[in-house]
Amino acid sequence: MSKIAVLGYGTVGSGVVQVLTTNANIIKDKAGEAIEVKRVLDLRDFPGDPVENIVTHDFTDIENDDEISVVVETMGGTKPAYDFVKRSILKGKSVCTSNKALVADHGTELIRLAKEKGVHFFFEASVGGGIPILRPLSRCLVADELLSINGILNGTTNFILTKMSDEGSAYEDVLKEAQALGYAEADPTADVEGYDTCRKIAILTALAYGAQVDYEDISTEGISKITDKDISYVKKMGKVIRLLGSGRRENGKLYALVSPYIIGADNPLYSVNGVFNAISVTGNMLGEVMFYGQGAGKEATASAVVTDIVEAVKNKNIPIEIRWDEKKQIVEPLDDMKNAFFVRIEASKKDKASDIFGASEFIEGVVDGEVGFITDVMTEKDFAAKADDLGIISRIRYNG
Ligand code: HSE
C-alpha cells in the first residue's frame, strides 16, 4: 500500500480523490498495490465530505510524515505551491502536479532536484487536461526530429469561442459558465489573455526540444479583443477562430507564439469544439500526429494526475529521465515570424489596401461601412508597418 497526500481540495484535488475512490480496484491492479489518500491539505474544512477526518491545515503534517511517499499538488499558482513541492521533494517524496504555472516557472529546478533525490516529479495534467501528451512527447516520439507543435491548449477559451460562434452567446455569460463548470483558472484573465496557453506551449517546447523555454519570451495574445463583428466575418468565410499555442524549430531556431487564428475546415483543429483541446505534433519521419481530449474539468484532469501517481508508485526506485536541460532555448523575436492576416478596414480605404497590401478580394456586407480582406503571408514586422500606413480597424492572424 502506498500512502499519498493531496495539496488543495478544489476542482482537481477533489477529482483526484474521486478517481482514486471510484477506480480503486483498477488502480490497485495497475499500480501493483493499493493507493490510500492519507492527508488532504486545504485552508478549509469539509464537514460531511469523505476526506473530513484527514484534512489538515498544516503542511508540516505531510512534510514530516515518512509514510507519505507521493504528494499531489493541485493548489494552482506558485505561492505556496512551489515551497511545498520543493520541501516534499527534499524530504524524498515524489510529486505529481497539475499546476502549469509551477512547472513553467520552476520545472527546471524541480526536475533536477527530484533526480538528485531519486524521486519523481511528474506533471502530465499541466498541459491538455486529461490528454496524455507530455509522456508521449518525452518518451514515445523519440525517433523523430520534432518540427512543430500546434495546439488548442486552453479549454476555457475554446469553450467561449465555440459558444460565441455556435450559439451567439455573449462573452461574459460564457466565461461565467466556464467558471461554474470548473474549467477556468482562479483568475480567468490567465485563460482569456492567453497566459495559460503560453505556459503550456513553453512546457511543450521545453519537453520537445529538451531544454528550458522561458514563457516570458513567448509573444502572447488572448481572445479578449475578439468581438461579435469579428465572429460574423469569420462565419461568413465558413471558418472558425481558435486560440492556438505554437512552437516550431527551423534551422536550429525556435519560434513560438500564442495567438487567436482564423482556421478553415482543412485544418485538423477546425472541429475541436467546447472544452476540448487538441495538440498536433509534426515529426520529420512520423508526419503529423494528433492528441485530442478534454482539456479542462475535474474528472478528466484528475485522471491524468492519477496516471502520474500510478507511474510514481510503480517506479518507486526506477529513475525516469525527463530531458529538460537548464540551458534555456532562445525564442526568436516575433518580428521575424511569418503569418497571413485577416484585416478589417473602413470601406473607403479599399484602394489604399490594394496599393499597400495588394488586396484584390474584399469581404463585404458584414458590418456597415467596412470591409475585410486577407493578406499574403508576410513577416510580422512587414505587416505592422503596412497596417500602420493603411490604418486598420483590427486584424486576426489567418491560417485558413
Ligand atoms: N483553465 C485551464 C483551461 C484549465 O481552461 O484549459 C486546464 O489547464
Residues whose N, C-alpha, C, O or C-beta is under 5 A from the ligand:
A	BS01	HSE	S126 L153 N154 G155 T156 Y183 A184 E185 D191 G295 A296
